Structure formats: structure tokens, C-alpha cells
Amino acid sequence: MDWLDAVKWDAQGLVPAIAQEVGSNDVLMFAFRNREGLAKTAELGEAVYFSRSRNRLWHKGEESGHIQKVRELRLDCDNDVVLLKVEQLGHTPGIACHTGRHSCFFQRHEQGQGVWRSVEPVLKDPQGIYK
Amino acid sequence: MDWLDAVKWDAQGLVPAIAQEVGSNDVLMFAFRNREGLAKTAELGEAVYFSRSRNRLWHKGEESGHIQKVRELRLDCDNDVVLLKVEQLGHTPGIACHTGRHSCFFQRHEQGQGVWRSVEPVLKDPQGIYK
């Protein structure tokens, strides 16, 4: 069986994908990927997602230069979630988030206060990332 | 605004959730959570998901004993994905997967061969986990 056929695509033909940084093991981002995007990811060795808002393939870093080199691709026990171990290129430390932060998961729940608080620094002004 | 209202719930009233192990930073599993599940997760300090197959709240570990103590809750930049930093209880090393493995992401894509291969050991026979 083709490895792409082994993936359980959802009703929209997509699979959720988590990007994790090699080395730090930080979770950088989460996005969806269609069959073509997963095939291209393996072929290029760079993360290609499917943008639901733009309804097209999205080669991560195509505008920002923040390419994700894929070191490993993993599939979960139910064959319906993909994990990418990536090297986040284009800036040191790596910037995966469109807000200019290292990771998209920069809002922390503050238990006592019942709020989400931004707790990670902006590493680069997004205006300088997307020209 | 209530922190639960800040979350962008999908059409089914769910939000994708990634569980990551504190310390190792390993990604353990991925599942969905509804509003009640997220509220309970914060209240108990233990991971409560929504099981789409059983259509009910699922207190992770309720059968297996493999409870996830939640050390931190994070929300992504689009407010539509949650990351839980957890301590995986019930076994050392932690078992998050129903197959008896540490993580659900145990299938690795073998680039040259075009297959997914199981590359992580079963730490405990599932028959001994679910009695």
C-alpha cells in the first residue's frame, strides 16, 4: 500500500499536522495538510501545508523565508495525525509563528486569573518578515 | 472575556489539543476537546478530552490509570489549537498510547521505502492496561 493511502484523510481530504523542532523538541505550530502537501513535504524535505483560508498549498516560508527542513515524519496510532520533526530555518532562534515568535503556542492559561497571557517574546517584527 | 470564550471552537464545538510531556518535551498524543472538557481539564488539573467515537467526555486514564497531570495550558496564535504540557502518570516511562507505547507517534516514514514503520517499543501489553 502507498504510504499516502495509509493516512486516514478527513472528510475535507486533510490531516492535522504538528511541527516540532528537532533539538529543543518545542512544538512550533499546528496546521493541516492535504495529500498533495504531504507528498510534496516528503519530496522536497520541506514542510508544505494546505492553507484552508487561502484554499491552496502553502510552502511554509515562501514569503517569510522561515522554511522548515523536515528531518522526520511520524504518523500516530490511528493513522490520522502527522508529526513533523523540523529544523526551523531563516532566523536564530527559529521563528515559526507569523507574529514573529518562536512558536505559535505563546499564550499561557493563568489559572488563578482565568485568562490567556502572552508569555513569549516577539523575536522579529512581522512587518519586517512579510514585506 | 471568559478564557473559554477566547477559544475559537470549530463547527462541532471542538478544539484540537496536543499533549506534550514536561521534561522530555515529547509529543505524546493528539485529541479533541470540547468546552466542558477544557473547563474540567483546568478545574481538575488533569487532561479531559472529548471522545468523538464514544461521543462523551473522556478523562484520560479513567480505565488505564494513565492520567495526565496538566502543568501548563497553552493556546496558539489563532486561538484555535490548545497545547497541554503534562506529566504522564501510571507507568515509568510514561505510556500515553493505547497500544502501550510512550507516544502515539511511533510510526516513522521511511523515505526510501515509501512506508510507515513502527519504531518505538511497546512498554506494556495493552491487555494488561485495559482489564
Interface residues (C-beta under 8 A of the other chain):
Chain A: D2 W3 A6 P16 I18 Q20 S24 N25 D26 V27 M29 F30 A42 E72 L73 R74 L75 D76 C77 D78 N79 V81 L83 C97 H98 T99 R101 C104 F105 F106 Q107 R108 H109 Q111 G114 V115 W116
Chain B: D2 W3 A6 P16 I18 Q20 S24 N25 D26 V27 M29 F30 A42 E72 L73 R74 L75 D76 C77 D78 N79 V81 L83 C97 H98 T99 R101 C104 F105 F106 Q107 R108 H109 Q111 G114 V115 W116
